[in-house]
Amino acid sequence: MAAPRVDFYVLASADPALRLRFACRLVEKAYLHEHQVRVRLDPGDDLTAFDTLLWTFADRSFVPHERLAADHEAAAASVVPVMLADSEAADPEQGDVLVNLAVGAPAGLQRYRRIVEVVDADATRRRLGRERFRFYREHGIQPGTHEMGNAS
């Protein structure tokens, strides 16, 4: 299988809420283009916040999604257009687009056709984003970079 396309979207703001809202727009766009989307977050508050935000970020939008349970048997049995999971959960077999909001690089890169990274201006997230950028390059992937300014 070919290496995935990897794109970094770099935001000028350090506001974590803007980062999550921008990721919601990316997920919505992928869903509307009929992709199977996996959103990878770190365990804890970001997963809950993103789950809530995906239902409420825009009045006009509807993005059907589920949170991946620890045993992910029930969710894996049905095809869910958007699956949210923390970085410690096992990857489901479905999904062609990964939106990585976790601090580390994802395992199983070849499983996806496209990987999207959203990095804001927070110093720690920038540093970790650069590490993931290097990780992709070390795996023979030349990531694209998109400076988004204050887009939210």
Buried (B, 14 or more C-beta within 10 A) or exposed (E): EEBBBBBBBBBEBBBBEBBBBBBBBBBBBBBEEEBBBBBBBBEEEBBEBBBEBBEEBBEEBEBEBBBBEEEBEEBBEEEBBBBBBBBEBEBBEBBBBBBBBBBEBBEEBEBBBBBBBBBBBBEEBBEBBEEBBEBBEEEEBEBEEEEBEEBB
